[in-house]
Amino acid sequence: MKTSARLDRLPPYLFAELERKIADKKAAGVDVISLGIGDPDTPTPQLVVDALTKAAADPGTHQYPSNRGRAELRQAFADFYARRFGVTLDPETEIVPALGAKECVFNLNLAFLDPGSVALAADPGYPVYTGGPLIAGAESVLMPLVPELGFIPDLDAIPAEARAAARLMYLNYPNNPTGAVVPEGFFERVVEFARANDILVVHDASYTETTFDGYVAPSFLETPGAKEVGVEIFSLSKGYNLTGWRTAAIVGNADAVGAYWKLKTNIDSGMFEAVQLAAVAALSEEGDQIARDMSAIYARRRDLVVDALRAIGVAVRSPQGTIYIWAPVPDGHTSASYCELVLEESGVVVSPGGAYGPNGEGFFRISLTVPDDRLSEAMERLRSSLGG
Ligand SMILES: Cc1ncc(COP(=O)(O)O)c(C=O)c1O
């Protein structure tokens, strides 16, 4: 069987070895606690489930949906953006639903990249920012995110050849995996940079609704001029506990949204209309409380993990957003060797930072998406096995 050259270009799956070790541990009877993947543990809110149940009972939702999305859903995104961010969006031209941010990021590469062109991708970053360009036959150029610069890319350091070849730039704040939030003034510089270099900015807003300590995350589209150069992907997965439902939207620049839509009409047949109507419920004013309640849960868990890590000598920053803790591995370890040690000694799975890009090396990531008692137990195991 011959697979495509594009498939062969993909790097080996970095979690493969860790997954094998987890399977071995479980087979040996160890009660493994996984703090690896970021998938909310609490159920999808009743408001959303009820809206789905009602909509699914209506045969009017059972046929092929359209890729443009139902008018109610596009209007719900427009109302949400106006209420939450003060951003005006035209539901006819500036909003198209996506089957999750992952699908949207991936397909944007197919819509915008050719061989020889480039996507600028944060390093460390969500792996699809680099895997997507490869599958599209293009390249990604990494923009290092380092603690000294607050985990934002140094735009001045992007080489001239990369600027010339770049068509896309992926950004994501609050940021996975570092937990960083965007500093004042950075999005303004991004707009200038994108204008000067004719690059479409793609801001992945997967975590804007998960923030702590009174911090309120902005939309990229609040920035003057942003809509001329950019789009934002807003996902309901993390903030609203809808990971399994595959609900997101691309919003912003009408030409870019139109290009994505044109591509999508050839790839999939849109989002189940009952799910669209459930997403309308999540995006309603009543739904605003969902994200606030979830943020309160993650803030409590963040404090639990940060305090526990600091108590065993890990110098960790306390993030103002996301569902992750990004912590340095102790001296003498690589990310992978430390994660293996943690699994071996305590039966706890944490993610090696190197899996998110070369600049993730030297860090590990903890996801806060397990119940408090399991998280406490995981921290207690770390303390007793690695604390001294
Ligand atoms: C930065 C980022 N973007 C996108 C996604 C995927 O989101 P969705 O469930 O909407 O596809 C994730 C999931 O972990 C993520 O961390």
The ligand as a Tripos MOL2 file, in Angstrom:
@<TRIPOS>MOLECULE
LIG
   16    16     1     0     0
SMALL
NO_CHARGES

@<TRIPOS>ATOM
      1 C1         -5.0480   26.3660   20.9690 C.3       1 LIG1
      2 C2         -6.0650   25.3510   20.5930 C.ar      1 LIG1
      3 N1         -6.7300   25.4910   19.4450 N.ar      1 LIG1
      4 C3         -7.6570   24.5960   19.0690 C.ar      1 LIG1
      5 C4         -7.9480   23.4980   19.8460 C.ar      1 LIG1
      6 C5         -9.0010   22.5360   19.3740 C.3       1 LIG1
      7 O1        -10.2480   23.0860   19.6620 O.3       1 LIG1
      8 P1        -11.6030   22.4560   19.0930 P.3       1 LIG1
      9 O2        -12.0920   21.4870   20.0960 O.co2     1 LIG1
     10 O3        -12.5080   23.6500   18.9420 O.co2     1 LIG1
     11 O4        -11.2920   21.8180   17.7870 O.co2     1 LIG1
     12 C6         -7.2660   23.2930   21.0340 C.ar      1 LIG1
     13 C7         -7.5140   22.0820   21.8320 C.2       1 LIG1
     14 O5         -6.7960   21.7140   22.7100 O.2       1 LIG1
     15 C8         -6.3000   24.2500   21.4220 C.ar      1 LIG1
     16 O6         -5.6220   24.1110   22.5570 O.3       1 LIG1
@<TRIPOS>BOND
     1     1     2 1
     2     2     3 ar
     3     2    15 ar
     4     3     4 ar
     5     4     5 ar
     6     5     6 1
     7     5    12 ar
     8     6     7 1
     9     7     8 1
    10     8     9 2
    11     8    10 1
    12     8    11 1
    13    12    13 1
    14    12    15 ar
    15    13    14 2
    16    15    16 1
@<TRIPOS>SUBSTRUCTURE
     1 LIG1         1 GROUP 0 **** ****
